[in-house]
Structures are given as C-alpha cells and as structure tokens.
C-alpha cells in the first residue's frame, strides 16, 4: 500500500479527510496535493503585532500557494487558522515539536532572545 507522506492531507497520526469520508487510500486518491515548502512564522509577543503581521500569510500563500505554514505565538487565537496549517502556542511543548520539523523558510518577527534562539 502506497502512503504519500508528501500530501497536504497527510497528518501522520490519524487518517486523512478523504480516507475518513470513504475509505480511500493514497494510491487511488483524487485529492492528492503535494505539499509545498514548509514555513515557520515566529511572532511571540504583543497581541497587536500578531494581528498586524497576519497579512503576511496571504502574501506567502500568493507567492507559494502550496506552502504549509506554521505560526508560533503567545496569542494563537489571533492567527487566522483557515490559512495556517498549524498554530502553536509558545511554550516547551511547541518548541519540542518544532525541533522535529524541517523548515524551508523561517520568518522571525521578534528580536527577543528566546525567539532568536529558536
């Protein structure tokens, strides 16, 4: 059985949406969409700044439509989840998760020591 780990639908720990709908497998899935570059946006502090920087998501997706965007912040509720693959709340658990992801591009919008350390 073929498993396409490069598909946008693949999440690694549970069946994807098309499989849940009708038991479809990767080798005959019409919704296969190769994942584009993986991008991390770091904007940890200042709720107003998080809101002010969200238009970056649309510019990134305009330039790279298949991009998989992760956003790390102390204010996850302020990030538009419909345009971002994964929104992570800043903390030890999220930092641990991010260590296991290989990013093509990282945009760090903070100058704080902890943001730069990532």
KEKE-3310 file (N, C-alpha, C; in steps of 0.2 Angstrom, whole numbers, plus 5000, padded with zeros to 4 digits):
npx = (5004:5003:5009:5007:5017:5020:5009:4997:4986:4990:4993:5000:4997:4983:4970:4968:4957:4950:4951:4944:4931:4927:4935:4946:4962:4979:4985:4974:4969:4960:4962:4975:4987:5002:5013:5019:5033:5039:5035:5039:5033:5037:5031:5030:5026:5016:5001:4994:5004:5004:4992:4994:5003:4998:4993:5004:5003:4994:5002:5013:5006:5002:5013:5018:5008:5006:5011:5015:5011:5017:5013:5020:5016:5012:4999:4988:4975:4973:4978:4973:4966:4961:4970:4982:4993:4996:4994:5004:5005:5017:5029:5036:5032:5028:5040:5047:5041:5043:5057:5057:5053:5057:5061:5058:5059:5061:5053:5056:5049:5052:5063:5067:5077:5073:5065:5074:5083:5077)
npy = (4994:5011:5025:5042:5053:5066:5073:5086:5082:5073:5069:5061:5055:5051:5045:5053:5066:5062:5048:5046:5050:5040:5029:5029:5026:5031:5027:5028:5041:5055:5068:5070:5081:5088:5093:5109:5121:5121:5132:5143:5155:5166:5175:5180:5189:5203:5206:5215:5216:5203:5203:5213:5207:5197:5198:5194:5180:5179:5185:5176:5164:5168:5169:5157:5145:5132:5131:5126:5132:5136:5144:5152:5158:5168:5171:5162:5162:5173:5171:5168:5153:5147:5149:5144:5130:5125:5131:5136:5137:5147:5139:5126:5113:5116:5121:5109:5101:5109:5106:5094:5097:5100:5115:5125:5139:5152:5164:5176:5187:5194:5201:5196:5187:5173:5170:5172:5162:5151)
npz = (5000:4996:5004:5004:5010:5007:5005:5006:5014:5022:5039:5048:5060:5061:5051:5035:5029:5016:5017:5029:5024:5014:5014:5006:4999:4997:4984:4975:4976:4972:4977:4980:4984:4982:4995:4998:5001:5018:5030:5044:5055:5067:5079:5094:5105:5110:5106:5097:5088:5083:5076:5067:5059:5052:5039:5032:5029:5019:5008:5008:5004:4992:4985:4986:4984:4988:5001:5017:5032:5048:5063:5077:5092:5107:5107:5100:5097:5089:5077:5060:5057:5046:5036:5040:5042:5055:5071:5084:5102:5111:5120:5130:5125:5112:5107:5107:5098:5086:5084:5078:5065:5048:5042:5027:5026:5038:5046:5058:5068:5079:5091:5103:5114:5116:5105:5095:5098:5094)
capx = (5000:5007:5007:5010:5018:5021:5002:4994:4981:4993:4995:5005:4995:4977:4968:4966:4950:4947:4951:4938:4925:4925:4940:4951:4969:4984:4986:4969:4965:4960:4963:4982:4990:5009:5014:5024:5038:5036:5037:5038:5032:5038:5029:5028:5023:5012:4995:4993:5009:5002:4987:4997:5008:4994:4993:5010:5001:4991:5007:5016:5002:5001:5020:5019:5001:5006:5015:5012:5013:5016:5014:5022:5014:5008:4992:4986:4968:4973:4980:4968:4968:4959:4975:4988:4992:4997:4996:5007:5006:5023:5030:5041:5029:5028:5047:5049:5038:5047:5063:5056:5050:5062:5058:5062:5060:5058:5052:5056:5047:5053:5070:5068:5082:5070:5063:5080:5086:5074)
capy = (5000:5017:5031:5048:5057:5072:5076:5091:5079:5068:5072:5057:5051:5048:5045:5060:5068:5058:5042:5046:5050:5034:5024:5030:5026:5036:5025:5030:5047:5061:5074:5071:5088:5088:5099:5114:5122:5122:5139:5145:5162:5167:5182:5178:5193:5209:5204:5220:5215:5197:5204:5217:5203:5191:5199:5190:5174:5179:5186:5170:5159:5171:5168:5149:5143:5125:5131:5123:5137:5135:5150:5151:5164:5168:5173:5158:5164:5179:5169:5165:5146:5144:5150:5142:5123:5123:5137:5133:5142:5147:5135:5120:5108:5118:5121:5102:5099:5112:5103:5089:5099:5103:5121:5128:5146:5154:5172:5178:5194:5196:5202:5193:5181:5166:5170:5171:5156:5145)
capz = (5000:4995:5008:5002:5016:5005:5003:5011:5018:5027:5046:5052:5066:5060:5044:5032:5027:5011:5020:5033:5021:5010:5015:5000:5000:4993:4978:4971:4979:4968:4981:4982:4983:4985:5000:4996:5006:5025:5033:5051:5056:5074:5082:5100:5110:5108:5103:5092:5082:5080:5072:5062:5054:5049:5031:5029:5027:5012:5004:5007:5000:4985:4981:4987:4985:4992:5007:5023:5036:5055:5066:5084:5096:5113:5106:5095:5095:5085:5070:5056:5057:5040:5031:5043:5043:5062:5075:5090:5107:5113:5126:5130:5120:5105:5105:5106:5091:5081:5083:5073:5058:5044:5038:5021:5027:5045:5047:5065:5068:5086:5092:5109:5115:5116:5098:5091:5100:5090)
cpx = (5004:5004:5011:5011:5019:5015:5000:4989:4984:4995:4999:5002:4987:4975:4966:4959:4947:4946:4945:4932:4923:4930:4945:4958:4973:4984:4980:4965:4966:4961:4970:4984:4997:5010:5020:5029:5035:5039:5035:5038:5032:5036:5026:5024:5019:5006:4993:4998:5007:4997:4989:5001:5004:4993:4999:5008:4998:4997:5012:5013:5001:5008:5021:5013:5001:5009:5012:5015:5012:5017:5015:5020:5012:5001:4989:4979:4967:4975:4974:4969:4966:4965:4982:4987:4992:4999:4998:5007:5013:5024:5034:5038:5030:5036:5050:5047:5041:5054:5063:5054:5056:5059:5062:5063:5057:5058:5051:5055:5048:5061:5072:5073:5079:5068:5069:5084:5083:5077)
cpy = (5006:5022:5037:5053:5064:5076:5081:5088:5075:5072:5068:5053:5049:5049:5052:5061:5063:5051:5041:5046:5044:5029:5024:5029:5030:5034:5027:5036:5052:5067:5074:5078:5088:5094:5103:5115:5123:5128:5140:5152:5162:5174:5180:5183:5199:5207:5208:5218:5208:5199:5208:5213:5198:5192:5195:5183:5174:5181:5180:5165:5162:5169:5160:5146:5136:5125:5129:5128:5135:5142:5149:5158:5163:5169:5169:5159:5170:5177:5166:5158:5143:5145:5147:5134:5122:5130:5134:5139:5141:5143:5129:5115:5110:5119:5114:5100:5102:5109:5097:5090:5102:5109:5123:5135:5147:5162:5173:5185:5197:5196:5199:5188:5174:5165:5168:5165:5150:5145)
cpz = (5000:5000:5006:5007:5014:5003:5008:5016:5023:5034:5050:5057:5066:5053:5041:5030:5022:5013:5024:5030:5017:5010:5009:5003:4995:4986:4973:4973:4974:4971:4983:4980:4986:4990:4997:5001:5013:5028:5040:5052:5064:5076:5089:5104:5106:5103:5097:5086:5079:5074:5066:5057:5051:5041:5028:5026:5020:5007:5003:5003:4993:4981:4981:4989:4989:4998:5013:5029:5044:5058:5074:5087:5103:5113:5100:5092:5090:5078:5066:5054:5050:5034:5033:5044:5051:5066:5082:5096:5110:5120:5125:5125:5113:5102:5103:5099:5086:5079:5078:5066:5055:5040:5032:5022:5034:5045:5055:5065:5075:5087:5099:5109:5113:5109:5094:5092:5096:5083)
residu = (UNK:UNK:UNK:UNK:UNK:UNK:UNK:UNK:UNK:UNK:UNK:UNK:UNK:UNK:UNK:UNK:UNK:UNK:UNK:UNK:UNK:UNK:UNK:UNK:UNK:UNK:UNK:UNK:UNK:UNK:UNK:UNK:UNK:UNK:UNK:UNK:UNK:UNK:UNK:UNK:UNK:UNK:UNK:UNK:UNK:UNK:UNK:UNK:UNK:UNK:UNK:UNK:UNK:UNK:UNK:UNK:UNK:UNK:UNK:UNK:UNK:UNK:UNK:UNK:UNK:UNK:UNK:UNK:UNK:UNK:UNK:UNK:UNK:UNK:UNK:UNK:UNK:UNK:UNK:UNK:UNK:UNK:UNK:UNK:UNK:UNK:UNK:UNK:UNK:UNK:UNK:UNK:UNK:UNK:UNK:UNK:UNK:UNK:UNK:UNK:UNK:UNK:UNK:UNK:UNK:UNK:UNK:UNK:UNK:UNK:UNK:UNK:UNK:UNK:UNK:UNK:UNK:UNK)
# end
